Amino acid sequence: MKLWGGRFREPLDPFIEEFHASLSFDKRLVLYDIIADQAHAKALAISGVISEELADKMVNALEEIKEEVKEGKRKVKGDEAEDVHTLVENWLTEKIGEEAGFLRAYRSRNEQISCDERLYLKEETSLIIQGLSSLQGMLLKLAERHKNWKIAGYTHLQRAQPLLLSHHLLAYFWMFQRDKERFLDTLKRIDISPEGAGAIAGGKLDPQVKANLLGFSRVFENSIDAVSDRDFILEFLSACAICSVHLSRLAEEVVLWSSEEFGFLSLSDAVSTGSSMMPHKKNPAPAEIIRAKTGRVIGSLISLLVILKGLPLSYNSDLQEDKPPLFDAVDTLKSSLKAMEKILQNACFNKEGLEKSLEDYLLALEIADYLLEKGVPFRKAHFIVGRILLYAREKSKKFNELTLEEFRLFSPLFEEDIYASLSFSSFLEKRNFPGGTGEEAVEKQLQKAKEVLSQYG
């Protein structure tokens, strides 16, 4: 039975009924819908619309239904009702009879679905934050395990300057920390109750009472906005998309670093796959899949942006289509976070391979800075070092293999002390400023990361 069938003489066309139905995907919200129904029954009793006895009867019956769903005794079929709200009311009718119809008093599905989605996202956002914390913890373990290991840092995918491997890994820690903070901030807008807004103009129940019953921190300011607002989902999907991009960047480095060309790390068999044709292959497929799944999450955000574009106030059935991209983004991001943590757990860094990347010319800036300190304008010093590099390569020499006479071919300001600058240890020692890649600076960064992780949980 439809919740709205009284004014219609003819039934829906069977195809249109199937096309219009949303239970196939909004069934995921069934437990949240039951919770919202229980709060509504209590609010009806508080306002005097129904007796406390009937409210208790409804709440207890709905609790039974909730437990039956959790235990798998009551399964949701995709075609047994128009939507999740109708389904739950039908189940309640089975339990207590026609009195279940009082549950529709002072209420619209427009506010119901927004409430269900907000309850769902409060829980899922917290789970994603937990997943981010777990991944950050893995990055911290790797950073501590490889303290003082050196690696070539890259810009434009070309070797640039020496870094500590732990410094590089912590860059991702802070990326994921920003993601966590975005999700925490988004929770502020998710945690607003739309209950009491009715269909558009507001119902006759105190919105604050319902917000308190459901554990929301705030109530809506405008009933029209309450039933049509999906900004909280847009924010959530935006945070998901940015987080997925960060995962994709890390996945890309896992793919590159595990290649024979880089040889920076190897992945265990537990997180690798083979080739159906080439017996020798060992592929970083899980990292590649994380990289690809980013497109799905970005697509979910774009999908909802397009759905909302140009929608007049207030509720429109277009909003029914907000759930498939939302659910897909949640599932995709949660699985990607878990997969990335497992990949890192099964990654082994190759110290020899990392050290091979540390070529002498990565210290070119040190020579330019040396001349700068001798009073040479940096632009000129930059040019001189470029010439020295060309000369050294022609002679097949490293910088520290050039004689002082050879250095002086390019500037008379070079002295014996130039050689003190031509070591990776010297380079790192000069980078012990806050946020730098020096050993002391990275140690402080590690301690701060631990404090932040502990604080945010």
N, C-alpha and C positions, 0 to 999 in steps of 0.2 A: 504494500500500500504506500502510495506517495504521501509525502507530508503536505502536498499542495494540490491534491486532486479534486477538491470540491467544486471548483468553478469550471471544470472541463467536462465536456460531453463525450469526447472520443479519447481513446487511449493513444499514447505515443506510437508512432510508426516503429516497428521492432528494430529497424536499423538505426533510427535516430535515437531510440532509447539506449541502445548499446553504445552509440557514438557519444552520447551525452553523459553516460554514467562515468563516475570517477572512482568507484570502489576498488577497481583493479589496482589502483596505486595509492589512494588515500587510506586503504585498509591498514597501512603502516601506522596510522595515527590512532588506531582503535583504543589503545590503553589510555592515551591522553584524552580522548573524547569521553571515555568513561569517567576519568578523574574530574573533568569539567562538568559532566552531568551530575556527579555526586555533589559538587559545590553548588550547582544550580538548584538542586533539590533542597539543600540546606538553606539557601538564600530565599527560596520561595516560602519556606516555613518561617524564617525570621521575619519576612514581610507580611505574614498572615494569609498568604494566598492558599496554602495548603496546611494541613495539620502537621504537627511534629511527628505524629504516629505514621502518617503517610510518607513524610520525608525519610524517616528511619527505614521504612519498608523499602523505599526506592534505593536508598544508599546501600542497604544490606544486600538487596538483590543485585545491584550493580557491582558490589564487591565480589559476590559469587561469580558473576559473569567474568570479572577481571581475572580471578584466580583460574577459572576454567580456560580462559584464553592463554594465560601464562603456562598452564600445565599441558596445553595441547588438546584438552578435552573438547574445546569449542574452537573450531577452525573457521577462518573467514574464507568464504567462496567469493570469487570475483563477480558473480552475477546474481547474488541473492538480494541485493538492494541497490538503490540508486547511488548512495554514498555512505560513508562511514557513520554519519549522524543518524540516518534512517535505519541502518543496520542495528546500531546499539539500541535505539528505541524499539525496534521490532523484537529484539532479544529480551528487553525489559518487559514488553507486553506479554511475551511467553511466560515470564516469571510471575507477574503480578496482575495481569489482565488489563482492562481498559483504563484503570487508574494511571497507567504509564503515560497516558495522553496529557496529564497535567504538566509533564516535564516540558511541554512546548510553550507554556505560558510565559509571556514577557521575554521571548527569546527568538533570535533569528539564526539561521545557519551562517549568515554573513559574519556575525561575531564569533560563532562557534569555531569556524575553520581557522580564523586568525588566532583564537585562543589555543587551539590544538597545535598549530604550527609553532607558536611561541613556547608552549610547554615542551614540545619536541626539541626545539633549538636550544633551549636552556640546558637540557640534558646533553645533547650532542656536542654543543660548544664546549662544555666541561670535559667531555671525553676527548675531544680533539686537543684541548689544552694539555690534558694528561699525556696524550701521544707525543706532543711536541716536547714536553718535559723529559719524557723517556728518551727521545732521540737526542736531545741536548746532553743528557747524561752520558750517552754513548760517545758523543763527540768529545766530552770532557775526559772520559777514560782514555780515548785514543791520544788526546793532546798530552795528557800526563804520562802516558806510556812511552811517548816519543819525544820527551823533553830534550831540547838541544840538538835534535836531528835537523840537519839543514836540507834545504830544497831550493831550487831555482824558482823565483816568482816570475809570473808571466804577465805581459801586457800585449794585446793584439795577438795572443797565442805565440809570442816570441819571448825567449828568455830575457828577463829584464834585470832583476837584482836578487841577491841572496835573501832568503827568509828562513825562519824557523818553521818546521812542519807544523808544530803546535799552533803557531800564529795563524797559519793558513786555515787549519781546522777550526780555530776559534772564530774566524770570520763567519763561518756558517752558524756557529752557536748564536752569534749576535743577530744574524738574519732571522733565525727561528725565534729568538727572543722578541723581536719586533712583531713577528707573526702572532706570538702569544699575547702580546699587549694589544694588538688589533682585535683579536677575538674577545679579550676581556673588556675592551671598550665597547665592542659591538653588543655585548651582553647587556649593557645599560639600556640600549634601545630595544632589545628583545624583551627585556623584563618589564614590559608595560602591559597591563591588562586591558583587553578590548571588551571584556564582559560587562554587559549593561548598556552597550551601544545600540542594541536592537538591530533592526534592518538598516537604519540610516539616521533616525531622529532621536534615538535613545529609548530605552525601555522604562519600566516603572520600578526597577530594583536598584538599590544603592550600589553603584559601581565599586565603591571602596570596600563594601562588605564582601563582594565576590572576589575582589583582588586579594583581600586578606585570607579568604578561604583557600585560594589557589596559590598563595605564597608569592604573588607578584609585588614588587617594591613600589610600583606607581600605577596610576590609572590614567586613562586617556583624557585629553583636554577637549577633544571635539569628536562627537559621535560619527560624523561623516568621515573624518580622517581615520577613525579607529577601524572601520570596516573595510576601507579601501587601501590602507597603508600596507605596502610590502617593502618599504625601505629597509626594514630590519633584515629581510631576506637578502636584499641587494647588498647590504653591508656585509652580511655573513658570506655571501658568495664572492664578494670582492676580496675579503680576507682569505677565503679558500683559494682563489685564483693566484693571489700574490704568494701565498705559502707554497702552492704547487709549482710556481715558477722557481722558487728557491730550491725545492726538491729536484726540479729538472736540471738546474745548474750544477747541483752536487752530483746528480746522476751522470751528467755529461763528463764531469771530471773523473768519476769512477770508470767510465767507459774509456776515456783517453788514457788515464794512468795505468789501467790494467792491460793496455795494448803492448805488444812487444816493442813498438817504437818508443814508448815512454819507459815502460818497465818499472814504474814507481811502486806498484802494488800488485798483489795477486789475490784472486778470490777463491775461496774453497769450493769444492764440488757442490756443496749444499746450496750455493747461490749462483751457480753457473749452469749453462746448458750446452749441448753439443750440436753438431751439424748432422742433418739427415743424409748428407752425401759425403762430407769430408771428415774422415775419422780423427784427424789430428786437432780439430777445432774445439776450443773452449770459449764460449761466448758469455759476455756479461748481460744476458737477456733481461733479468729482472730490472737492472738499472735502465735499460733501454725502454722497458715498458713503463716505468715511472715517468721517464721523459715524455713518452707519448701520451700518457694519461693526463698530463697537464693540459693538453688540448681539450679534453672532455670537460675539465673543470672550468676553463676559460669559456668554453661553449655554453656551459650552464649559466654563467653570469650574463653573457650576451643574449641568451634566450630570454631570460627574465626582463632584461632591459628593453628588448623589443616588445615583449608582451605588455609592459607597462606604458610604453611610449604612446601618447595620444589617447589614453583611456580617460573618458569623462568620469566625474564623480557620480555615485560613489562605487558601490560594488557592481562588477560585471562578471559574467561567466568566464571571461578570458582568464580571470585569476585562478580558475580551477587548474590551469596549466602551469601554475608556479611550482607544483609539487614534483613532477618528474625530474626537472633539472636540479631541484633542491636535493632530493633523495640521492640522485646519482652523484652529485658533488660530494655529499657527506660520505657515501660509501667509498668513492674513489680516493678522496683525500685520506681517510682513515686507513685504508689498505696500503696506500703509498707510504704513509708515515711508518707503518709497521714494517713494510718491505725494506725501506731504506735503513731502518735500524738493524734488521737482520743482515743486510748487505755489509754494513760497517762492522758488525759483530764478527763477520766471516772474512774480513779483509786483513791481509798481512802486508805491511809496508816493507819494501826492499831497500835497505840502507845503501847498498852498493849502487843500485839504480838511481837513487836520489842524489848521491854524491857525484855520479857521472854528469848530472845536469849542471853542476856548479863549475862552469867554465870561467876561466880567468877574466875574460872580457866583461863579466858582470860587474867588475869593479871599476869600470871606466869612469863612472861618476866620481869615484874617490879621487882619481887623478885630476879631474876638472875642479873639484873642490879644493884640492891641494894648491892648484894654481890660483884659484880665487882668493885663498888665504894669503897668497904671496902678492896680492894686489892686482891680479889680471882680471879684467871684466869677464863675467861668466860667459858671455856670448863668444868672446875670443878664446877663452879656455875650452869651451865646448868644441870649437873648430880645431884647436890644437890636438885635443885628445882623439878626435876623429882621424886626424892625420897619423897619429901614433898608432892607432888601431890598424890602419891600412898597412903601415910599415911593418908592424909586428906580424901580421898575417902573411905578408910577402916573404918574411924571413922565417916563417913557421915557428915563431916564438910566442911565449906567453909574456904578459906584461912584466912579471917578476924575473923573467929571463933576459930582459933587455939590460944592457949595461948603462951606467950613468952617462957615459959619453953618447950613447944612442938616444937617451932621453933628452940630452942637451942639444941634439940636432934640431929639436923642435922648440926648446925654450932654455935660456941660460939660467932660469930660476930653479931648475931641478937640482936637488941636493940628495945626499945619501938617505935623508929621512923619508924620501918618497917610498922606499921599500916597506916602511912600517905601515903604510896605508894599504899595501897590496896583499892583504890576507882577509879571508872571510870572517875570522874572529874579530879582527880590528873593525871591520865594517859593522858587525852586529853590536859590538861594544858601544859604538857611537849612536846606536838606535835605542838606547835605554830611556827614552822619554815616554810619557803616558800614551799608550796605544801603539807604541813602536814594536819592532821585531827583535829587540835585544833580549838577552836571556832574563835579565832582572825585570824588564818591562813585561815580558810574557808571563813570568811567574806571578807578578801582581795581577795581571789580567786573568790568569787561571783562578786566583783566589777570589777575585771579584765575581767571576762567572759562577763559582760555587755558591757565593753568597746570594747572587741573583736567583739561581736555580732553587736554592733553599727557600728564599722569600716567596717566590711565585708558585713553588710546588710543582 
